[in-house]
Amino acid sequence: MRRPALTSSGQPAVDDDFGSAPVPDVPAAVAFEVIQSQLVRDGCEYWRAKRGTNAMPARSDLDPLIEVPALCPSMMLKDVERSPLDFRYRLIGTRLRHHMTADWKGKRMSEIEFQRAPNPIWRAHAYVAETGRPIFLRPPYVGPHKDFLHIDAVILPLGENRREADMVMIFIEFLSSAAKGQASG
């Protein structure tokens, strides 16, 4: 995994574009342009505005309940734990909890059989934690709701030092055949 590029002053270079480079070993990774969900796109723009000239915003830069309350039901926050690498569920939006098979708040991804390494969703989280770059995902939907076709999602890095991820912020929307690009759930 690559680290964020540095400027001549040693600061992380800020990528003004989300880019479209493929991510190795993450089959559901897609370019930003492929994302249909306006909710996910709005979450990306919120993150981009908050990071300013930094590689990423700090959690303390964000106040989503006040600034973007409509996005909160579809948002997750996870702590990035290192040595060994793991991700602990910290906040799960109400719309997302509705679609989950269990209450994972406080659990680590390594404790959830179908989320632990080397699962592709684990690799997507690891990519963000190790590179400090967002990743966009469009996996097929697997679950009880027959109308859903796929999920649009983004995993965005957060770091108190604004250079190394110590949290990830995730926006997820479940898209159905009847309402592509519309909130489902």
N, C-alpha and C positions, 0 to 999 in steps of 0.2 A: 504494500500500500504506500502511496506517496504522501509526503507531508506537504502542507501549503507552501507555495513558492514565496520567497522572501524578496523584498525590495533591497536596494543598495544600502538602506539604513538599517537593515535587519528586521524590519517589520513585515508581517505577512502581506503578500500582495492581495489586493481585493479584486476578485473576478466580478466585473459588472454584469456579466452575462451568465446565466445558469449553465450554458453550454449544452452540448449534446454528445459528449464522448461516452462510448459504451463503458460499462463497469464490469470488469472480469468477474466471473463466478456468481453473478447475480442475474439470473435469467429474466426476472420481471422488470429489470431496470429499463427505463425509457428516457427519451429526451423530454425536456420541459414542454416543447411544442406539441407533444403527443397527449399531454394531460388535457382532458375535456372538462374536468370539474372546475367550475368557477370558485368554489370554496377552497380547493387546494391552491389554485392560482392566487387567491386573495391571501391565504396563509403565507405563501412565498413572498408576496409583496410586503406584508407586514414585517416578516423577518428581514427582508432586504432594507426596508426603511429604518429599522431599529439597529442594524449593524453599522450604518453610516460608512465610515472609511475603514472600519475594522474588518478582520477576516470573518467575524461572527459577533452577534450581540451577546451580552451577559444575560443571565436569567433576571437579574435586577434591573435591566433596561426595559423589561416587558411588564405590562399590566393589562393582559388580554381581557379580563372581566370588565374593565372600564373602556379600553381602547377598541376592542373588536369582539364584543360579547356574542355576536352571531356565529363566530367561528368556534367558540369554546366547547359546544357540545360534540364537536368533531375533532377535538385536539387531545393529544396525549403528551405527557412529559415523562421522561425516563432519566434516571441518574446513570451516568457512565462510571462504572467501577473498573479499576485497573488492578492488575496483579492478583488474580487473573482477570482478564477482560470479562465484564458482564454488564447487564443492563437491568436496573430495578425500576419497576412501574411505580411512578410517583403520583400522577394525576391521570385520570381517564374520564373523558367527557361523557355526558349522559347518553348521547346518541351512540357512541361507541360501546358503552357498557351494555346497551340493549342488544347488540349483536355478538357479544362475547359469550363463550360457553361457561365462564366462571369469573369470579371477582379476583383479578390478578393484582390489585393494588398492594404494594409492598413486596410482591414476589419478584424474583430475578428470572430473566428469560431462561437461564440454565436450569431452573426448577420446573420448567414447563416442557414436557417431552417433545412436542412438535415445534418448539421454538429454539431449542438449544443448538449449539454448533454441531454439525456443519450446515444446518438448515439455511436456505437462501435468505430468509428474513434476518437471521443472525448475521450472515455475511453482509447484508445491506447496512445494518447497524454498525458493524465493525468498520466498514468502509468509511462511514461518516465520522466515527470516533477517531479513527487513525489518520484520516486525510484532512478533516475539518471542512469537507465539502458536502453540500446537499446531495441527496440521491432521490430521483423520482421513480415511482414504482407503479406498474399496472399488472398486478397478478390477476388471474381468473378468480372469481368468487367461489369459495368452497364453504358451504354452510347450509342452514335450514331454509333460507329465503330463496325460493325457486325463481323469482323474478330478477334477481341480481345477476348481472353478467360478469362484472369485474369490479375491481377497486382501483380508484386513483388515490395515490398517496405521495407524500414527500416526508423525508426525514431530514431535519435541519439541525446543524450543530449550535450549541450554546456553550459559552465558556466565560467564567468570571474574569480571566485574564484576556479575553477576547481573541485568543490565539489557539488555545487547545480546548477541545470539547470535554466538558465535564457533565453535560446533560444533552439530551436530544429533544427537540420539539417535533411532533408528528401531527400532520393533518391528514385525515382519511375521509373519503366519501365512497359510499357504496352506490354503484351505478346500475340501473336496471334497463332493460330493453325498452320500457315505456317512457323512461324519463332520463335519457342520456344528458349528462351535465346538470341535472336537477338534484337537489337534496333528496336522498332516499332514507327512509327509516322512520 
